[in-house]
């Protein structure tokens, strides 16, 4: 069964840090780009960051640039999102996603995604 599983969310104070993990099972993550998305209550889902299959190309939303870092360990079949200097507005459910086709191979940030994790809650509050 092809699956993405996020972990690492939780409650953190403003200014704190969390590291999210996105682990793949049932397929090899090496070949595909991975995106991180988030959705806050009452808001649309937004793209946060994405990384190419090789890890050499990354993109960040302006709202997280300089605070978040995406990385991947293909040996562990896992992609990470290191989140520093967290703000209350970062509170959301965070999802990782990929597209298991040539789009995921060709693009660092594919135009569409077809495989999603279940999400992990991040709450930034004092």
Secondary structure as GFF3:
##gff-version 3
##sequence-region A 1 126
A	DSSP	beta_strand	3	7	.	.	.	ID=ss1
A	DSSP	beta_strand	10	12	.	.	.	ID=ss2
A	DSSP	beta_strand	18	25	.	.	.	ID=ss3
A	DSSP	three_ten_helix	29	31	.	.	.	ID=ss4
A	DSSP	beta_strand	34	39	.	.	.	ID=ss5
A	DSSP	beta_strand	46	51	.	.	.	ID=ss6
A	DSSP	beta_strand	58	60	.	.	.	ID=ss7
A	DSSP	beta_strand	68	73	.	.	.	ID=ss8
A	DSSP	three_ten_helix	74	76	.	.	.	ID=ss9
A	DSSP	beta_strand	78	83	.	.	.	ID=ss10
A	DSSP	three_ten_helix	88	90	.	.	.	ID=ss11
A	DSSP	beta_strand	92	98	.	.	.	ID=ss12
A	DSSP	alpha_helix	102	106	.	.	.	ID=ss13
A	DSSP	beta_strand	115	116	.	.	.	ID=ss14
A	DSSP	beta_strand	120	124	.	.	.	ID=ss15
###
